[in-house]
C-alpha cells in the first residue's frame, strides 16, 4: 500500500484523483418558485469598506458555464436552483457540463476557461493554486462532510490524540477530513510515519473493505459513504473530524478562474443569489428537497434522506454551506503545506486566490428584498465570523 507522502503534483494528482471519480460514482445522487419583483438593475451593497469591486447586477440575461462531477448530492443547492427555475428568475443562463474523468478533466476545463465554475473540491483547487494556476475560491458548497469508519466494537475508541497511536488509517487523495485530522494529530504531537500510519487507498469501497478485513483500523470517507458502510453490519461511524477539532472545516468549494472572476462578476453574484434561495429551501422544506434530489439522481429515497439530513442514529456529515470560509480555507491551505501535499511553502499565496465579496453581495441583495430576511441575516452574521480575508 502506498504511503500518503507523495507530492500532489499535476502528474500524481491526475493519477490519484481517479479515486475521487470512483467515489463520485458510488455516492452520486444523484413546489414552484415564489414570485418576486425584478428591477432593471439592483445594487448589491456590501458592508466591507475594503471592497474594491463594482457589484452592480446587470439587467441583461447572462451566461455561466458550470462543470459537474456526476450527479452528486453535494450540489443540492444547484440541483434545486435548476429545478425551481431560480437561475432564470435571476436572469442567468446556466449551462452545465458533466465530465466523466473526475477532477483530472474538470480542473483543466476550469483553468483554461472552458468552464466558469467548479462547485466541487477544496484539495484540487488548493493544489492547482499552489502550482501556479490563477483560480479564485469565491464560495462554498458543503462544510465538513467527512466521516471516520471503523469496526462497530471500536466506534467509541477514538476520542483523544493518544488513541490514534499505532493505528493504520485508510484514506484517499481527494478526501478532506483525513487532512484535517492528520493536521490535528500533528498539532497534538502524533506524527504520521512515526506514531500513526496513513495509508492511501483507491476508493471508499476499498477502504471500508480493508477495515472489515482487519487490514486497517479505520478509514476516512465522505459524500455520505459512512451511511453505506454501516449497512454491511460490521462497521460504524466513529467520529466526524469537526467533532475532534471543535470547528467546522471547508469541504467542497466554489472555484472560478481569474478571467471569469473579473469579467463575469454580475453573473457570479446572480449564481449565488439563486443558490442562496435554494439553500433556504434545503433548510425549510426537507420533503421537497429529498424528492428533488431523488428525481435528479435516481438514488433511493432512504439513502438521500440519510445523507442529506440524517435519520435515526445516523448523523449526516455534510452541512450545506455556501459561505466562502476564507479564514478557514487559508488554514486548510497551510495544513496541506504542513502535511507535505503542496510543495510551495508560501502560506500567504492562497489569500490572493480567495474572495468573499461575491457571496456577501448576494446576501445583501436578498436581505434588501426582504423575503426570508431572518434566514439571510443569520448567514450574514456567520459570514462576519469566517471572512476577514479575501475581500
Secondary structure, DSSP 4 states (H G I P E B T S, - for coil): -EETTS---HHHHHHHTHHHHHHHHHSB---PPPP----S-EE---S-TT--S--EEPSS-EEEEEEE-SSBGGGHHHHHHHHHTHHHHTTEEEEEEE-SSTHHHHHHHHHTTS-SEE-S-SHHHHHHHHTT--EEEEEESEEE-EEEEEEGGGTTS-SSGGGGTT-EEEE-TT-SHHHHHHHHHHHTT--BTTTBEEEE-S-HHHHHHHHHTTSSSEEEEETTHHHHHHTTSSEEEEE-HHHHHSS--B-SEEEEEHHHHHH-HHHHHHHHHHHHHHHHHHHH-HHHHHHHHHHHH---HHHHHHHHH-BTTBPP-EEE-----HHHHHHHHHHHHHTTS-S---TTGGGGGB--HHHHHHHHHHHHH-TTHHHHHHHHHHHHHH-SS--
